[in-house]
Amino acid sequence: MLSGVTISQGGVLPAIHAQLLPKKTVKNTQPSQSQSSQSQ
């Protein structure tokens, strides 16, 4: 129904994954990498 509708100033912010956010991912990826290396 809204396939042809363009929302002005809508942007794509709701579509950004948490993994792509700069501050949170830096803190979250380091522990996850250390955990995965320990499990291997």
RAPE-V490236 format. One record per residue. SS is DSSP state (H for helix, E for strand, L for the rest). PSI is psi in degrees with one decimal (999 if undefined). Layout:
SS&PSI, SS&PSI
This chain:
L&-36.5, L&20.4, L&-31.3, L&7.7, L&132.6, L&121.7, L&117.0, L&141.3, L&20.4, L&-45.9, L&-166.2, L&23.2, H&-41.4, H&-15.9, H&0.7, L&125.2, L&152.3, H&-28.9, H&-22.3, H&-7.8, L&134.7, H&-51.5, H&-49.0, H&-38.5, H&-33.3, H&-40.1, H&-33.8, H&-30.1, H&-32.3, H&-47.8, H&-37.0, H&-35.0, H&-39.7, H&-35.5, H&-41.1, H&-34.7, H&-32.5, H&-36.9, H&-26.1, L&999
